């Protein structure tokens, strides 16, 4: 039950900060964060993957789409964290949200096997 509540809260955090508009670490990083929805658009990815897949591919189309969904989620969470970090005088609630956001981003980062 607690896990479901936490997942619901994290989803709310992602939705709240999904399209923030701050400067992260240069224009390239900001562009990726701001465009994560379109960069990882499931319909476009599915079309591209279907066009490029061949018999030698060890992953299924669904495996690839699931991985892209996790990257999209990670970029959203990182964008949210950077947005919260830019606050000059964050409230206790902001700090709690930041901690939860970073924890969730860390889980996704590790799940994806990023070094």
C-alpha positions as CSV (number, residue, x, y, z in Angstrom):
1,X,0.0,0.0,0.0
2,X,2.8,2.4,0.9
3,X,4.6,1.6,-2.4
4,X,1.5,2.5,-4.4
5,X,1.1,5.8,-2.5
6,X,4.8,6.7,-3.1
7,X,4.4,5.8,-6.8
8,X,1.4,8.0,-7.0
9,X,3.3,10.9,-5.3
10,X,6.2,10.4,-7.7
11,X,3.9,10.5,-10.7
12,X,2.5,13.8,-9.3
13,X,6.0,15.2,-9.0
14,X,6.7,14.2,-12.6
15,X,3.5,15.8,-13.9
16,X,4.1,19.0,-11.9
17,X,7.6,19.6,-13.3
18,X,7.3,17.9,-16.7
19,X,7.7,21.0,-18.7
20,X,9.7,23.4,-16.5
21,X,11.7,26.0,-18.4
22,X,15.0,26.7,-16.6
23,X,18.7,26.7,-17.6
24,X,20.3,23.5,-16.5
25,X,23.9,23.2,-17.7
26,X,23.9,24.9,-21.1
27,X,21.5,25.0,-24.0
28,X,22.0,21.4,-25.1
29,X,21.1,19.9,-21.7
30,X,18.1,22.2,-21.4
31,X,16.9,21.3,-24.8
32,X,17.0,17.6,-24.1
33,X,15.1,18.0,-20.8
34,X,12.5,20.3,-22.3
35,X,11.9,18.0,-25.3
36,X,11.9,14.6,-23.5
37,X,8.3,14.1,-24.4
38,X,8.8,14.5,-28.1
39,X,12.3,12.8,-28.1
40,X,10.8,9.7,-26.5
41,X,7.4,9.8,-28.2
42,X,6.1,6.2,-28.3
43,X,4.4,6.5,-31.6
44,X,7.4,7.8,-33.5
45,X,9.7,5.4,-31.8
46,X,7.5,2.5,-32.6
47,X,7.5,3.5,-36.3
48,X,11.2,4.0,-36.4
49,X,12.0,0.8,-34.5
50,X,9.7,-1.3,-36.8
51,X,11.4,0.2,-39.8
52,X,14.9,-0.6,-38.5
53,X,14.5,-3.9,-36.8
54,X,15.7,-7.1,-38.4
55,X,16.0,-10.8,-37.5
56,X,19.4,-10.2,-35.8
57,X,17.9,-7.9,-33.1
58,X,18.0,-9.6,-29.7
59,X,15.4,-7.2,-28.1
60,X,11.7,-7.1,-28.8
61,X,10.1,-4.0,-30.0
62,X,8.3,-3.8,-26.6
63,X,11.7,-4.1,-24.8
64,X,13.0,-1.1,-26.7
65,X,9.9,1.0,-26.1
66,X,10.0,0.2,-22.3
67,X,13.6,1.3,-22.2
68,X,12.8,4.5,-23.9
69,X,9.9,5.1,-21.5
70,X,12.4,4.7,-18.6
71,X,14.8,7.2,-20.2
72,X,11.9,9.7,-20.6
73,X,11.0,9.2,-17.0
74,X,14.6,9.7,-15.9
75,X,15.0,13.0,-17.9
76,X,11.7,14.2,-16.4
77,X,12.8,13.4,-12.9
78,X,16.3,15.0,-13.5
79,X,14.6,18.1,-14.9
80,X,12.4,18.3,-11.9
81,X,15.3,18.0,-9.5
82,X,17.3,20.7,-11.3
83,X,14.2,23.0,-11.2
84,X,13.9,22.5,-7.5
85,X,17.7,23.0,-7.0
86,X,17.5,26.4,-8.6
87,X,15.1,27.7,-5.9
88,X,16.8,30.4,-3.7
89,X,14.9,29.7,-0.5
90,X,13.2,26.3,-0.8
91,X,10.6,25.3,1.8
92,X,10.8,22.1,3.8
93,X,8.2,20.7,1.4
94,X,10.4,21.6,-1.6
95,X,13.3,19.8,0.1
96,X,11.3,16.7,0.8
97,X,10.0,16.7,-2.8
98,X,13.6,17.1,-4.0
99,X,14.8,14.2,-1.9
100,X,12.0,11.9,-3.3
101,X,12.7,13.1,-6.8
102,X,16.4,12.4,-6.6
103,X,15.8,9.0,-4.9
104,X,13.4,8.0,-7.7
105,X,15.8,9.3,-10.4
106,X,18.6,7.3,-8.8
107,X,16.5,4.1,-9.0
108,X,15.7,4.7,-12.7
109,X,19.4,5.5,-13.4
110,X,20.5,2.2,-11.8
111,X,17.7,0.2,-13.5
112,X,19.0,1.5,-16.9
113,X,22.5,0.6,-15.9
114,X,24.0,4.0,-16.6
115,X,27.5,4.3,-15.2
